[in-house]
Each structure stands twice: as structure tokens, then as C-alpha cells.
Amino acid sequence: MSSEIKVSSVKAKDGTAGLSIADSTGRVTLTETNPSLTLGTNTTFPAGHIVQVVTDSKSHSGIGVSVSGDGNTLTNSSGYQLFNTAFTPKYSTSKIIIQTSNVISFENSNVGDWGWLGAWYDSTNVAMVYGTANNSCFNSNLGVSTLSLNHTFNSWGDTEKNINVRVGKDGAGVVLHMTNNYTPSTPSAQTVGLTIMEVKQ
């Protein structure tokens, strides 16, 4: 016993074609003709689901970026701004994960001891790492820090805010992307990446 299905298309509520259905040999073939579908406002994500991902990048080449010293008090205006990336959480109860690739912070002269890398929204600090390897390991006691962020914090709500990622040193020096004769000539620019993820709770 066999039956024939003969439906030319299935339409969405707005009248646009969603699926085409054809049956020529007893098998049903589904062909999606409108892949640009938008999730409804009532869509529910399970806990632990990644709701959205936003990425950004910053490149430099040459002798790096020179910054003045920041001392022992760090704010959302200290150091050098790497990113100021807009992000809008879908849910006010989500967790936000922020990650960066490595950032180098180092001295040209022995005037400080540590580098730092931090992130803020508005004036709220949500991620911070700082420190340096033992400076006696380096020529002329010049400190160098290799820093990255991998931090989780609570969503601030469901409005757009900027994630402000900054890097600096407690003493005057250079942060980020200094090249020299031993680095590749192509590509000459070095890039730091930023990833912001929202995770449903």
C-alpha cells in the first residue's frame, strides 16, 4: 500500500515560503527555501546554552604603544584602551564570559614592577589580572608581563553597554605589540583578539 504526498510548499505565518516538499519515488524530500529564520520572542534556551558571541580585534605594528605609569589605583580611564566593544545581553540573568588572547606589557627603563590588564562596563570592574615575572631574570631588571583575560561575571541587564578593556603598567613603559629585528616581517602587525559570550542560566 502506498500513498502520495503532493504539497508544493509550506509557508510561514508571514506568508513567505519556508519548506518545499516533493515526493517522486515514495520518499519525501524537504528543501528549505528560506534559511533566514528569526527566533521568536518566546524562545527558551536551556541553562548552559551559549546565547550569543561577539568578537573584536586590535592590531598594532612597529615600536608598540607607550603609556605613562598608573601607580597602584586602576580605573576605567587608566592605561591604554584596547577595546570599547558594544554588547547587549539577551537576558538579565545570564552570565557573561570575556576572553582575550595574550597581551604583552613591558618596560623600556626600570621604573616599575608590574603590568596589568582589566575590563570594565561603565565604572564597574569585571576582570583584572596583574603581575610580572621576577624582574631579576631580565636584562637591567626590566619587567615584562604576559596577560590575558578569561573571566565570568553577571549580566548587568538587557541594555547595551560597552566592554572597556585596558592595559597598562605601574611605571612608565611600553605595552603591547613591540616588534624588533627578530620578529617576522610579514605579517608585520600583531593582533589581540576579544571574545564576549552570553551563557543562559
PyMOL commands that set and color helices and strands:
alter all, ss='L'
color gray80, all
select helices_A, chain A and resi 135-137+139-141
alter helices_A, ss='H'
color red, helices_A
select strands_A, chain A and resi 10-11+17-22+29-32+50-60+65-67+80-87+95-100+103-106+115-121+124-131+144-147+150-154+161-169+173-175+190-199
alter strands_A, ss='S'
color yellow, strands_A
deselect
rebuild
show_as cartoon
